[in-house]
Amino acid sequence: MSFLASGRGRLLRVLPARRHRPPPRGGYAACFRRCKAHFLLDGVEDAAESPAELERPPPVSLAKSLASLAEESAVVTQKQRKPLSRMEQKRLAELRIKKRVKGQYLNGKFHDVMANVVATTDTLEDAYEIVRLNSNVDLASARDDVCFAALAEQLRAGEFDVRVNVYSVVSKSREGGRLVLPRLNLRVIQEAVRVVLEVVYRPHFSKISHGCRSGRGHQSALRFISNEIGVPDWCFTIPMYKEVDVNVFSKIICLIQEKIDDYQLVTFMQNMFDAEVINLIFGGFPKGHGLPQEGVLAPILMNIYLGSFDCEVFRICMRHEGLGSEAEGVSNNQESNLRHWFRSQISGMKDREENSDAQTDRPLKTKLYACRYMDEVFVAIVGSRDTAEDIKSEMVAYLRNILSLEVDDRLYLMPVRRNSLGLQFAGTMVRFTRKENDALKAVHKLKEKVRLFASQKQEIWDAMNLRLGKKWLAYGLRRVKESEIKSLGLSTPLMDHIVQFRKEGMKTDHWFKTLLKVWMQDINAKSEADESMLLSKYIAEPALPQDLKDAFNNFQKQAKDYISSETAATEALLSNLKDKELAITCTADVVIKIHAPLRYIQKCLNRYGLINLEGFPKHVSTLVLQDDELIISWFAGIIQRWMRWFSEVDNFKELKLMLVECVRKSCIRTLSAKYRMYEKITEKRFELDDYGIPMVEDFEAIMAPLESNSLVCADEALMYGISSSGLFVLTLSRVRVPSQQFNCFVMGCQSASPSMYVLHVKERQRFPGWRTGFSSSIHGSLDGRRVGLCTQHVKDLYLGNISLQSVDFGVLIR
């Protein structure tokens, strides 16, 4: 009975409690017998247990029960939590360093950040993780053989030699120059110093600055121009040029010492400058491409140095706007409360001094807008030309005299309402176009329909003439073959005369081609554009009825005359408008459009071998020897780069057509040339849509998930130089390497490199530079440089997941 009692207790604890539970099969007694048999089969030990051991355990307190539930829920949520992304891991590593930096703040300054933050094992390990994450390396993989404790000790003792940890790349040509790049140990220290400077200076950056900042980037700069400026009267950009010298760097050091009291940090920065590894250049090449000549510290140092220029822009704005009111055509919600208060105070002072109400009610027109993306500055002014010239001269004078930067003397002040060329800024073209009313849109739409209808009829006419010409050729070949069969009796005197000039042993097809060549020489066929024009002009059209040809030519002439009269018809429409004010408004209203440079992009596609001079896609011969996945990744990288950079431009539809017409077809033809297959078979064999190379009708459906998962959603402060990294060409290098296998040259990667690749530079450096998906400004010293890369990092370089800054060009093959 004791066993049954204990068994009953166990059964009651096992079965969950339910209301109105039906009795078990055979009743509770049968259930107890089955449980007893089950326990006896498990062994004699359970039956031999004492009643004390089988007693019910003491009840658990409510606090312990709630604590256990919390622990169980934490375990469940930890299992259900998604793994951290690459940028989330980088953000956590930077946050750990930032906490250490904030602990050094005292009395308005940061003290001893080099010894207490940078020169610590934990900070160096976090900085090493940042380097590996920039290289898209799994943190759980094998690490480099770096002793961070010894490295930290060298930094604290001041024994770290910067010159030993750099690598100099010298160009093969005289004009290429020299480039000094950091090795792994120095790169880790630079990352730690970068995070320290960002913690100190990011809260002090101006709203004008949009480069390499949290929540700000080139997209926010373009949105500010298109949405916040309104309709200015004048605008200009300020291209600045300067390779940092001793004078500029001493000013940067002074700015750093204003907020950081650390002699060791200043000495370390000076040692890097003496070793020429800072790589800070104003102008010269577009920033944010992840180019090797743009150092790791260059973005934050550039923002620190140009921060004083941003403050000067605000002072200029207050001097000119403070004496004026907002301009016409600018909404009231675009004015800040500070400016409104400032203007009201000045208006009140004038009122009290001059006792004149007319001066306080006078409309003031000056308004200044400025936007800076790294070293590119865009300025828009609402007001008179004299005011705009004064503002421009004050900005240029500050850059030249105070910051010691060079500014182009041919700086152009562009009138917005009388110029539609636009300005180049951040790799796009900022255009000011006139807004049309509904009547003008209807006229233009009608003329486009007429033009499209006429072109369609012309295509049908040419296609039918070509078909008639091909039938004529087939009929001629058939008659020539039939004339050789004498039993048919189809020979004619003309055919008999032509047969006399036929060489002995010449086949019929060869003889017919010879006759066609003679005929083409007689009509001077080389002057014609193509075979369709030749057959249409000399074969098909002469055989058509004259009434049909006259009717078609008359239709095309009338359509052409109607299209050419667009200007006259528009002017007549405006003159007939009843409301003349509406006509003046529709011609004077101006809107801002951000356009991608399609013509320059087409030139780049030609330079990289995707299209020919006529704009037709062709195969890229330098990629034929590579793997299929790498070839497709190279073309997919172009599309993804364009999607990231030009996602908000106004001519994105035209860019989308270029993506499909040029990039997709060039990819198909490259794979067809590799396997010597027809293009239709290649397109069916390789599902390019799965790789992010869609067709026009599937473009939005396929690119939407790629865009949501892409790097563009991340903070640009974390993805600076990676998300818009430029594309280049790598070719397989058949060089003799030691029998021992070497590792990948990417920093933090310990994977084996199966092949050597040669880097090809296609374009020289220029500034301002278009952002076309290609690295148009790779340093000339890297042209022809051989690098060892694993397959994954070749793919990452092609797709733009890493940049050339992650490649250690100084690795020696042992």
DRENFI-658709 format. One line per field, with one value per residue (C-alpha): residue number from 0; residue in one letter; x, z, y. Coordinates in steps of 0.05 Angstrom, whole numbers. Layout:
<sites>
pos = (NUM  ...)
code = (A  ...)
px = (X  ...)
pz = (Z  ...)
py = (Y  ...)
</sites>
This chain:
<sites>
pos = (0  1  2  3  4  5  6  7  8  9  10  11  12  13  14  15  16  17  18  19  20  21  22  23  24  25  26  27  28  29  30  31  32  33  34  35  36  37  38  39  40  41  42  43  44  45  46  47  48  49  50  51  52  53  54  55  56  57  58  59  60  61  62  63  64  65  66  67  68  69  70  71  72  73  74  75  76  77  78  79  80  81  82  83  84  85  86  87  88  89  90  91  92  93  94  95  96  97  98  99  100  101  102  103  104  105  106  107  108  109  110  111  112  113  114  115  116  117  118  119  120  121  122  123  124  125  126  127  128  129  130  131  132  133  134  135  136  137  138  139  140  141  142  143  144  145  146  147  148  149  150  151  152  153  154  155  156  157  158  159  160  161  162  163  164  165  166  167  168  169  170  171  172  173  174  175  176  177  178  179  180  181  182  183  184  185  186  187  188  189  190  191  192  193  194  195  196  197  198  199  200  201  202  203  204  205  206  207  208  209  210  211  212  213  214  215  216  217  218  219  220  221  222  223  224  225  226  227  228  229  230  231  232  233  234  235  236  237  238  239  240  241  242  243  244  245  246  247  248  249  250  251  252  253  254  255  256  257  258  259  260  261  262  263  264  265  266  267  268  269  270  271  272  273  274  275  276  277  278  279  280  281  282  283  284  285  286  287  288  289  290  291  292  293  294  295  296  297  298  299  300  301  302  303  304  305  306  307  308  309  310  311  312  313  314  315  316  317  318  319  320  321  322  323  324  325  326  327  328  329  330  331  332  333  334  335  336  337  338  339  340  341  342  343  344  345  346  347  348  349  350  351  352  353  354  355  356  357  358  359  360  361  362  363  364  365  366  367  368  369  370  371  372  373  374  375  376  377  378  379  380  381  382  383  384  385  386  387  388  389  390  391  392  393  394  395  396  397  398  399  400  401  402  403  404  405  406  407  408  409  410  411  412  413  414  415  416  417  418  419  420  421  422  423  424  425  426  427  428  429  430  431  432  433  434  435  436  437  438  439  440  441  442  443  444  445  446  447  448  449  450  451  452  453  454  455  456  457  458  459  460  461  462  463  464  465  466  467  468  469  470  471  472  473  474  475  476  477  478  479  480  481  482  483  484  485  486  487  488  489  490  491  492  493  494  495  496  497  498  499  500  501  502  503  504  505  506  507  508  509  510  511  512  513  514  515  516  517  518  519  520  521  522  523  524  525  526  527  528  529  530  531  532  533  534  535  536  537  538  539  540  541  542  543  544  545  546  547  548  549  550  551  552  553  554  555  556  557  558  559  560  561  562  563  564  565  566  567  568  569  570  571  572  573  574  575  576  577  578  579  580  581  582  583  584  585  586  587  588  589  590  591  592  593  594  595  596  597  598  599  600  601  602  603  604  605  606  607  608  609  610  611  612  613  614  615  616  617  618  619  620  621  622  623  624  625  626  627  628  629  630  631  632  633  634  635  636  637  638  639  640  641  642  643  644  645  646  647  648  649  650  651  652  653  654  655  656  657  658  659  660  661  662  663  664  665  666  667  668  669  670  671  672  673  674  675  676  677  678  679  680  681  682  683  684  685  686  687  688  689  690  691  692  693  694  695  696  697  698  699  700  701  702  703  704  705  706  707  708  709  710  711  712  713  714  715  716  717  718  719  720  721  722  723  724  725  726  727  728  729  730  731  732  733  734  735  736  737  738  739  740  741  742  743  744  745  746  747  748  749  750  751  752  753  754  755  756  757  758  759  760  761  762  763  764  765  766  767  768  769  770  771  772  773  774  775  776  777  778  779  780  781  782  783  784  785  786  787  788  789  790  791  792  793  794  795  796  797  798  799  800  801  802  803  804  805  806  807  808  809  810  811  812  813)
code = (M  S  F  L  A  S  G  R  G  R  L  L  R  V  L  P  A  R  R  H  R  P  P  P  R  G  G  Y  A  A  C  F  R  R  C  K  A  H  F  L  L  D  G  V  E  D  A  A  E  S  P  A  E  L  E  R  P  P  P  V  S  L  A  K  S  L  A  S  L  A  E  E  S  A  V  V  T  Q  K  Q  R  K  P  L  S  R  M  E  Q  K  R  L  A  E  L  R  I  K  K  R  V  K  G  Q  Y  L  N  G  K  F  H  D  V  M  A  N  V  V  A  T  T  D  T  L  E  D  A  Y  E  I  V  R  L  N  S  N  V  D  L  A  S  A  R  D  D  V  C  F  A  A  L  A  E  Q  L  R  A  G  E  F  D  V  R  V  N  V  Y  S  V  V  S  K  S  R  E  G  G  R  L  V  L  P  R  L  N  L  R  V  I  Q  E  A  V  R  V  V  L  E  V  V  Y  R  P  H  F  S  K  I  S  H  G  C  R  S  G  R  G  H  Q  S  A  L  R  F  I  S  N  E  I  G  V  P  D  W  C  F  T  I  P  M  Y  K  E  V  D  V  N  V  F  S  K  I  I  C  L  I  Q  E  K  I  D  D  Y  Q  L  V  T  F  M  Q  N  M  F  D  A  E  V  I  N  L  I  F  G  G  F  P  K  G  H  G  L  P  Q  E  G  V  L  A  P  I  L  M  N  I  Y  L  G  S  F  D  C  E  V  F  R  I  C  M  R  H  E  G  L  G  S  E  A  E  G  V  S  N  N  Q  E  S  N  L  R  H  W  F  R  S  Q  I  S  G  M  K  D  R  E  E  N  S  D  A  Q  T  D  R  P  L  K  T  K  L  Y  A  C  R  Y  M  D  E  V  F  V  A  I  V  G  S  R  D  T  A  E  D  I  K  S  E  M  V  A  Y  L  R  N  I  L  S  L  E  V  D  D  R  L  Y  L  M  P  V  R  R  N  S  L  G  L  Q  F  A  G  T  M  V  R  F  T  R  K  E  N  D  A  L  K  A  V  H  K  L  K  E  K  V  R  L  F  A  S  Q  K  Q  E  I  W  D  A  M  N  L  R  L  G  K  K  W  L  A  Y  G  L  R  R  V  K  E  S  E  I  K  S  L  G  L  S  T  P  L  M  D  H  I  V  Q  F  R  K  E  G  M  K  T  D  H  W  F  K  T  L  L  K  V  W  M  Q  D  I  N  A  K  S  E  A  D  E  S  M  L  L  S  K  Y  I  A  E  P  A  L  P  Q  D  L  K  D  A  F  N  N  F  Q  K  Q  A  K  D  Y  I  S  S  E  T  A  A  T  E  A  L  L  S  N  L  K  D  K  E  L  A  I  T  C  T  A  D  V  V  I  K  I  H  A  P  L  R  Y  I  Q  K  C  L  N  R  Y  G  L  I  N  L  E  G  F  P  K  H  V  S  T  L  V  L  Q  D  D  E  L  I  I  S  W  F  A  G  I  I  Q  R  W  M  R  W  F  S  E  V  D  N  F  K  E  L  K  L  M  L  V  E  C  V  R  K  S  C  I  R  T  L  S  A  K  Y  R  M  Y  E  K  I  T  E  K  R  F  E  L  D  D  Y  G  I  P  M  V  E  D  F  E  A  I  M  A  P  L  E  S  N  S  L  V  C  A  D  E  A  L  M  Y  G  I  S  S  S  G  L  F  V  L  T  L  S  R  V  R  V  P  S  Q  Q  F  N  C  F  V  M  G  C  Q  S  A  S  P  S  M  Y  V  L  H  V  K  E  R  Q  R  F  P  G  W  R  T  G  F  S  S  S  I  H  G  S  L  D  G  R  R  V  G  L  C  T  Q  H  V  K  D  L  Y  L  G  N  I  S  L  Q  S  V  D  F  G  V  L  I  R)
px = (0  57  81  12  7  74  54  -11  29  75  17  -18  46  57  -14  -32  -92  -155  -226  -279  -226  -259  -235  -181  -196  -215  -221  -167  -153  -133  -91  -54  -40  -11  34  57  75  112  153  169  194  243  280  280  311  248  208  260  258  237  172  212  248  183  149  126  179  166  129  170  161  128  192  233  178  177  253  254  201  244  305  266  238  307  333  275  285  359  346  295  338  368  443  473  489  557  544  509  572  614  569  575  651  652  605  652  709  664  647  721  732  676  707  767  725  741  733  712  768  787  852  903  860  922  948  882  839  878  938  896  886  811  809  859  820  756  791  817  745  725  780  756  683  703  736  672  708  672  694  692  744  819  854  920  980  980  998  955  985  1055  1027  992  1056  1095  1043  1044  1120  1124  1165  1117  1154  1105  1154  1164  1089  1077  1085  1105  1075  1114  1083  1118  1107  1137  1069  1039  1069  1080  1029  1043  994  988  1001  955  983  981  912  885  913  884  815  820  843  786  733  764  762  690  668  700  679  614  570  603  594  547  482  514  560  531  592  612  563  511  444  474  505  500  426  410  450  411  345  364  378  314  266  291  321  260  275  339  364  437  477  550  596  665  717  777  845  901  947  957  1024  1058  1017  950  968  992  923  890  934  914  840  850  886  827  786  837  894  941  1013  1022  964  992  1060  1031  992  1055  1094  1040  1043  1119  1112  1062  1010  954  933  890  877  825  799  839  789  717  711  672  695  738  800  868  893  837  864  823  831  819  742  742  802  770  706  746  785  725  682  708  685  616  614  638  580  532  564  559  487  470  505  467  401  397  385  335  271  254  249  188  167  197  149  147  160  231  252  281  257  327  329  258  276  341  304  250  302  339  273  255  323  313  243  267  327  294  221  198  146  163  231  204  151  200  207  277  300  367  368  427  429  493  507  574  590  663  703  646  605  539  512  445  425  360  373  408  470  513  494  510  578  593  575  617  677  673  671  729  770  760  782  843  867  846  846  902  863  866  801  792  792  740  686  621  559  502  435  381  324  366  409  387  456  460  517  556  552  564  567  500  476  433  388  337  281  217  151  99  25  -28  -38  35  40  -20  14  80  44  6  70  104  46  52  127  118  63  105  166  124  98  169  193  136  152  226  211  164  214  269  224  210  284  301  248  278  346  316  278  341  381  325  322  397  393  334  370  423  372  364  306  262  270  270  333  328  374  397  415  451  491  511  531  587  624  620  687  695  682  649  590  522  523  592  572  509  550  598  539  515  583  584  514  534  594  551  503  558  530  584  550  488  480  462  431  360  370  403  347  293  322  343  298  233  213  223  175  120  63  78  13  30  100  73  21  72  123  68  47  119  129  66  86  155  128  79  134  181  127  127  158  110  50  71  81  13  -19  12  -10  -81  -86  -139  -104  -38  -14  -20  22  76  74  81  141  175  163  227  237  301  317  373  397  447  500  475  522  583  559  554  625  648  612  649  715  705  685  611  588  619  623  552  525  511  528  586  624  679  740  779  727  720  773  741  688  615  596  650  630  558  579  619  558  512  559  548  473  477  524  477  418  453  478  424  363  331  349  294  317  321  275  325  381  340  334  409  420  379  399  474  494  447  459  534  533  495  543  604  578  560  630  659  618  607  532  473  449  379  409  455  398  358  417  438  382  408  347  370  436  404  408  334  296  256  188  217  264  224  201  272  311  263  286  358  352  320  376  431  483  446  399  458  487  534  582  592  589  630  674  642  570  591  659  681  685  749  774  814  845  877  953  992  1055  1101  1088  1123  1096  1074  1002  994  936  888  915  852  865  839  829  867  836  880  885  881  900  936  899  923  889  874  863  821  817  860  844  797  755  697  685  621  599  584  598  670  731  749  805  845  916  962  1014  964  957  983  993  986  945  926  852  807  745  698  735  740  664  659  703  660  594  620  616  688  734  806  823  816  871  942  985  1048  1039  1100  1092  1135)
pz = (0  13  -58  -86  -44  -69  -140  -132  -110  -170  -217  -190  -198  -270  -297  -310  -271  -312  -294  -307  -329  -347  -309  -342  -380  -331  -272  -224  -195  -263  -275  -210  -228  -295  -261  -211  -267  -302  -241  -227  -298  -290  -236  -164  -140  -148  -110  -55  -43  27  37  62  -4  -42  -2  -38  -38  2  -34  -70  -50  -97  -104  -127  -175  -207  -211  -246  -295  -311  -322  -367  -408  -415  -441  -491  -516  -523  -566  -608  -616  -685  -690  -692  -760  -782  -768  -701  -678  -701  -663  -599  -605  -614  -555  -510  -529  -523  -450  -434  -468  -431  -365  -380  -382  -328  -323  -396  -427  -439  -405  -418  -469  -502  -439  -406  -467  -531  -499  -465  -485  -485  -531  -579  -583  -597  -651  -681  -684  -720  -771  -782  -788  -840  -878  -871  -832  -783  -713  -694  -748  -737  -714  -731  -688  -653  -579  -557  -488  -516  -566  -510  -469  -528  -535  -461  -461  -526  -560  -617  -683  -735  -794  -783  -788  -855  -926  -984  -1053  -1109  -1177  -1238  -1277  -1259  -1252  -1207  -1142  -1077  -1027  -955  -925  -853  -834  -788  -721  -740  -772  -706  -668  -720  -711  -636  -644  -694  -644  -591  -635  -656  -584  -569  -630  -658  -609  -632  -708  -744  -778  -844  -843  -873  -883  -841  -785  -748  -784  -838  -905  -978  -980  -924  -961  -1025  -988  -956  -1024  -1056  -998  -953  -998  -1038  -1098  -1090  -1135  -1136  -1121  -1126  -1102  -1071  -1096  -1049  -1060  -1011  -992  -918  -901  -836  -830  -838  -793  -738  -739  -734  -673  -641  -652  -620  -560  -546  -523  -508  -459  -478  -499  -519  -568  -600  -606  -637  -688  -705  -716  -764  -802  -807  -834  -887  -866  -847  -921  -913  -977  -990  -1060  -1108  -1109  -1086  -1014  -988  -1040  -992  -1033  -1002  -1008  -961  -892  -835  -796  -856  -850  -776  -783  -843  -805  -745  -790  -831  -768  -760  -832  -813  -755  -801  -848  -791  -773  -846  -847  -784  -811  -877  -856  -790  -828  -875  -876  -910  -985  -1028  -1046  -982  -933  -862  -829  -858  -812  -745  -681  -667  -734  -723  -654  -681  -737  -691  -644  -700  -728  -659  -653  -719  -698  -635  -667  -730  -707  -775  -787  -860  -847  -801  -852  -910  -939  -929  -981  -960  -941  -940  -945  -941  -943  -937  -953  -932  -975  -1023  -1006  -1037  -1024  -1045  -1034  -1039  -1051  -1096  -1137  -1096  -1032  -1064  -1087  -1017  -985  -1036  -1027  -950  -953  -1002  -962  -898  -932  -962  -906  -843  -864  -916  -968  -1043  -1079  -1153  -1179  -1232  -1180  -1216  -1185  -1223  -1232  -1218  -1259  -1321  -1323  -1330  -1334  -1260  -1211  -1194  -1121  -1085  -1150  -1177  -1218  -1183  -1236  -1232  -1281  -1294  -1273  -1327  -1319  -1341  -1408  -1427  -1403  -1448  -1508  -1496  -1483  -1548  -1587  -1554  -1576  -1647  -1647  -1620  -1670  -1728  -1705  -1698  -1769  -1794  -1759  -1791  -1859  -1854  -1828  -1886  -1937  -1906  -1910  -1984  -1997  -1964  -2005  -2067  -2048  -2035  -2101  -2139  -2109  -2126  -2198  -2205  -2179  -2223  -2285  -2276  -2284  -2360  -2357  -2326  -2385  -2340  -2370  -2399  -2447  -2390  -2347  -2405  -2416  -2342  -2339  -2389  -2335  -2284  -2268  -2277  -2213  -2177  -2134  -2140  -2073  -2085  -2154  -2127  -2074  -2129  -2168  -2106  -2095  -2166  -2158  -2091  -2124  -2179  -2131  -2082  -2023  -1975  -1968  -1937  -1862  -1861  -1902  -1885  -1917  -1977  -1990  -1976  -2020  -2081  -2079  -2041  -2049  -2125  -2131  -2089  -2120  -2126  -2092  -2030  -2025  -2033  -1979  -1929  -1943  -1937  -1869  -1843  -1868  -1833  -1768  -1771  -1784  -1726  -1678  -1700  -1687  -1611  -1592  -1633  -1609  -1536  -1544  -1578  -1521  -1469  -1506  -1510  -1436  -1404  -1338  -1353  -1282  -1288  -1350  -1315  -1255  -1297  -1334  -1272  -1223  -1213  -1180  -1159  -1191  -1170  -1231  -1240  -1294  -1346  -1401  -1357  -1332  -1405  -1417  -1357  -1383  -1448  -1413  -1373  -1434  -1421  -1483  -1548  -1577  -1605  -1536  -1551  -1496  -1506  -1466  -1417  -1439  -1374  -1335  -1380  -1343  -1274  -1241  -1259  -1190  -1191  -1261  -1240  -1175  -1214  -1254  -1194  -1156  -1208  -1199  -1123  -1121  -1165  -1123  -1060  -1087  -1136  -1100  -1092  -1157  -1202  -1265  -1233  -1286  -1341  -1298  -1287  -1363  -1370  -1316  -1354  -1425  -1412  -1349  -1355  -1429  -1420  -1365  -1410  -1467  -1422  -1398  -1470  -1493  -1438  -1455  -1529  -1523  -1550  -1507  -1498  -1472  -1425  -1398  -1383  -1352  -1304  -1262  -1259  -1220  -1160  -1160  -1163  -1239  -1256  -1319  -1327  -1308  -1247  -1225  -1166  -1141  -1139  -1117  -1059  -1012  -1032  -1015  -948  -930  -961  -926  -944  -885  -837  -807  -855  -797  -793  -868  -893  -950  -954  -978  -1038  -1050  -1122  -1171  -1207  -1250  -1224  -1272  -1256  -1253  -1277  -1237  -1203  -1129  -1077  -1067  -997  -996  -976  -940  -963  -963  -931  -859  -808  -857  -847  -905  -959  -1024  -1084  -1136  -1147  -1179  -1214  -1199  -1260  -1254  -1311  -1296  -1267  -1205  -1213  -1168  -1162  -1187  -1208  -1168  -1220  -1184  -1209  -1171  -1217  -1172  -1150  -1137  -1196  -1155  -1146  -1221  -1237  -1164  -1149  -1089  -1061  -1046  -1024  -1065  -1014  -1011  -1087  -1087  -1030  -1069  -1131  -1093  -1053  -985  -970  -998  -1019  -951  -922  -967  -938  -999  -958  -944  -961  -989  -950)
py = (0  46  34  48  110  135  115  153  214  208  200  261  302  277  287  360  386  397  413  359  309  242  181  139  75  19  67  93  24  -4  58  47  -25  -5  46  -7  -55  1  18  -55  -65  -7  -45  -66  -1  40  -13  -16  59  80  117  177  184  179  232  295  350  413  468  522  594  644  685  624  604  674  674  607  631  692  649  602  660  690  623  619  690  678  618  656  718  728  729  798  826  849  922  908  872  931  979  938  937  1013  1022  984  1031  1093  1075  1074  1141  1175  1153  1199  1263  1313  1389  1398  1356  1284  1264  1209  1172  1141  1107  1090  1073  1060  1025  972  900  904  965  935  870  909  949  884  859  923  910  839  862  913  856  814  759  714  731  656  639  635  699  731  718  785  795  853  855  867  918  956  956  986  1041  1059  1060  1100  1045  1031  1046  1072  1067  993  980  1014  991  1037  1025  1059  1068  1038  1102  1169  1203  1150  1175  1139  1111  1092  1042  1015  943  904  927  1001  992  965  1025  1073  1043  1053  1125  1137  1115  1159  1221  1206  1202  1269  1309  1281  1319  1384  1375  1423  1407  1429  1368  1305  1260  1200  1216  1176  1184  1228  1214  1230  1211  1260  1314  1303  1303  1369  1400  1374  1384  1440  1493  1512  1556  1597  1652  1633  1571  1548  1493  1503  1453  1455  1424  1412  1355  1362  1395  1415  1479  1446  1387  1434  1467  1399  1383  1449  1433  1364  1394  1440  1380  1326  1335  1278  1287  1214  1218  1281  1249  1187  1229  1268  1203  1178  1244  1240  1169  1195  1144  1194  1199  1261  1299  1353  1344  1301  1244  1232  1210  1150  1099  1060  1077  1059  1131  1154  1136  1108  1173  1218  1225  1245  1291  1325  1337  1364  1412  1435  1442  1513  1528  1503  1551  1607  1591  1601  1668  1690  1667  1708  1770  1770  1738  1776  1840  1809  1770  1705  1706  1700  1630  1599  1568  1595  1528  1527  1584  1566  1598  1626  1663  1689  1716  1746  1782  1807  1836  1872  1897  1924  1959  1993  2013  2046  2080  2108  2110  2088  2035  2030  2000  1946  1926  1924  1853  1826  1776  1745  1671  1624  1548  1506  1432  1397  1325  1314  1363  1381  1443  1464  1534  1563  1636  1672  1746  1795  1781  1829  1792  1725  1751  1777  1710  1671  1716  1711  1634  1630  1680  1639  1574  1607  1653  1616  1542  1549  1510  1522  1541  1544  1616  1598  1589  1602  1635  1602  1638  1586  1614  1627  1565  1493  1460  1445  1434  1371  1351  1284  1246  1271  1329  1381  1411  1467  1455  1493  1464  1459  1468  1418  1451  1448  1376  1359  1391  1354  1289  1295  1308  1249  1205  1231  1219  1149  1132  1157  1118  1054  1062  1073  1010  970  999  982  912  897  924  881  821  835  843  777  742  773  744  675  678  697  639  591  614  606  535  519  545  493  437  435  385  438  485  547  578  648  686  730  671  638  702  706  633  648  687  631  599  525  485  544  522  553  589  617  641  675  712  735  763  799  830  856  885  919  950  979  1013  1035  995  1019  1086  1054  1044  970  914  934  1003  971  921  973  1027  987  925  933  1006  1009  950  982  1023  1097  1117  1076  1107  1178  1167  1140  1195  1248  1220  1221  1292  1317  1282  1312  1382  1375  1354  1410  1462  1447  1513  1555  1516  1524  1599  1605  1566  1611  1674  1649  1634  1677  1680  1714  1707  1632  1634  1675  1628  1565  1593  1621  1563  1523  1455  1420  1353  1305  1266  1210  1224  1175  1197  1191  1123  1101  1123  1083  1022  1030  1040  976  936  925  963  985  1055  1050  1031  957  907  859  808  827  788  799  759  698  657  666  623  631  656  709  732  740  774  825  846  842  888  942  939  937  997  1037  1017  1041  1108  1129  1101  1170  1205  1231  1195  1126  1096  1113  1085  1021  1011  1020  968  917  935  940  902  842  830  839  787  738  750  741  673  655  671  629  566  583  577  615  672  643  578  616  658  594  559  615  643  714  738  699  736  806  817  823  840  904  875  839  895  922  854  826  887  905  848  860  933  918  870  911  954  1018  1008  1012  1075  1110  1124  1049  1035  1094  1072  1003  1011  1053  1022  1027  970  949  893  834  784  718  723  662  674  626  622  579  509  529  555  629  662  715  786  814  838  789  731  667  629  599  637  590  643  707  766  828  895  938  1013  1041  1115  1170  1210  1269  1313  1325  1255  1220  1160  1108  1043  1043  1066  1123  1146  1085  1107  1096  1058  1000  988  919  901  826  806  738  731  675  662  693  759  764  758  809  858  849  857  917  883  904  957  960  990  920  891  889  902  892  818  777  707  659)
</sites>
